[in-house]
Amino acid sequence: MPDSVPTSLRIIRGANRTLGRVAPTVAARLNARLFSRPRRFAPRDWEQPFERLGTRQRLRSGVSVLTAGEGPAAALLHGW
């Protein structure tokens, strides 16, 4: 594996490979959870002005949303 791959990612890959062989259902469940939930970070300095424009809410599903303005709803999504 190239040195450019972080050690933490190498550990996760190895653990996933092993768990996938030993307990594939558990591995699938764990990976679905890791994939569908980004790591939580405090807003960065450059994000603060945008954060102040709206109201942060958490949906029943656990998804965090920022609502701002009036008019038709629009969803702005990004990959993580």
Kinemage of the C-alpha trace (Angstrom):
@kinemage 1
@onewidth
@group {chain A} dominant
@subgroup {mainchain}
@vectorlist {calphas} color= white
{ca met a 1} P 0.000 0.000 0.000
{ca pro a 2} L 1.408 3.449 -0.842
{ca asp a 3} L 2.705 5.612 1.991
{ca ser a 4} L 0.194 8.297 1.001
{ca val a 5} L -2.619 6.225 2.566
{ca pro a 6} L -3.076 7.357 6.188
{ca thr a 7} L -2.334 4.750 8.858
{ca ser a 8} L -5.842 5.102 10.278
{ca leu a 9} L -7.342 4.177 6.908
{ca arg a 10} L -5.019 1.178 6.581
{ca ile a 11} L -6.159 -0.042 10.011
{ca ile a 12} L -9.833 0.391 9.083
{ca arg a 13} L -9.316 -1.458 5.791
{ca gly a 14} L -7.562 -4.353 7.515
{ca ala a 15} L -10.178 -4.602 10.254
{ca asn a 16} L -12.953 -4.444 7.653
{ca arg a 17} L -11.336 -7.173 5.571
{ca thr a 18} L -10.976 -9.435 8.628
{ca leu a 19} L -14.451 -8.716 10.007
{ca gly a 20} L -15.949 -9.264 6.546
{ca arg a 21} L -14.566 -12.811 6.522
{ca val a 22} L -15.471 -13.658 10.109
{ca ala a 23} L -18.818 -11.856 10.515
{ca pro a 24} L -20.015 -10.430 7.180
{ca thr a 25} L -23.395 -9.267 8.509
{ca val a 26} L -21.753 -7.292 11.303
{ca ala a 27} L -19.245 -5.839 8.835
{ca ala a 28} L -22.040 -4.769 6.489
{ca arg a 29} L -24.005 -3.127 9.312
{ca leu a 30} L -20.944 -1.306 10.635
{ca asn a 31} L -19.889 -0.110 7.185
{ca ala a 32} L -23.402 1.141 6.395
{ca arg a 33} L -23.314 3.164 9.605
{ca leu a 34} L -19.826 4.555 8.909
{ca phe a 35} L -20.741 5.427 5.325
{ca ser a 36} L -24.024 7.168 6.135
{ca arg a 37} L -22.757 9.373 8.968
{ca pro a 38} L -20.040 11.943 8.496
{ca arg a 39} L -17.643 12.701 11.301
{ca arg a 40} L -18.826 15.605 13.432
{ca phe a 41} L -16.730 18.736 13.476
{ca ala a 42} L -17.414 22.198 14.820
{ca pro a 43} L -18.062 24.706 12.004
{ca arg a 44} L -14.830 26.124 10.604
{ca asp a 45} L -14.111 29.859 10.693
{ca trp a 46} L -15.045 30.353 7.042
{ca glu a 47} L -18.410 28.589 7.643
{ca gln a 48} L -19.470 30.822 10.546
{ca pro a 49} L -21.062 33.644 8.481
{ca phe a 50} L -23.255 31.138 6.626
{ca glu a 51} L -24.196 29.382 9.879
{ca arg a 52} L -25.444 32.709 11.270
{ca leu a 53} L -27.760 33.197 8.267
{ca gly a 54} L -30.006 30.312 9.234
{ca thr a 55} L -31.195 27.992 11.956
{ca arg a 56} L -29.566 24.599 12.539
{ca gln a 57} L -32.050 21.756 13.134
{ca arg a 58} L -31.777 18.007 13.516
{ca leu a 59} L -34.371 15.848 11.738
{ca arg a 60} L -35.857 12.730 13.315
{ca ser a 61} L -33.541 10.683 11.117
{ca gly a 62} L -30.560 12.354 12.795
{ca val a 63} L -29.625 14.425 9.739
{ca ser a 64} L -28.522 17.967 10.556
{ca val a 65} L -30.011 20.713 8.360
{ca leu a 66} L -29.593 24.464 8.122
{ca thr a 67} L -32.730 26.388 7.157
{ca ala a 68} L -32.596 29.977 5.931
{ca gly a 69} L -34.739 32.387 3.958
{ca glu a 70} L -38.199 32.033 2.475
{ca gly a 71} L -39.631 30.535 -0.677
{ca pro a 72} L -39.518 27.092 -2.247
{ca ala a 73} L -37.447 24.490 -0.457
{ca ala a 74} L -34.094 23.590 -1.942
{ca ala a 75} L -31.753 20.816 -0.835
{ca leu a 76} L -28.032 21.414 -1.126
{ca leu a 77} L -26.123 18.197 -0.477
{ca his a 78} L -22.507 17.208 -0.531
{ca gly a 79} L -20.578 13.990 -0.316
{ca trp a 80} L -18.224 13.345 2.555
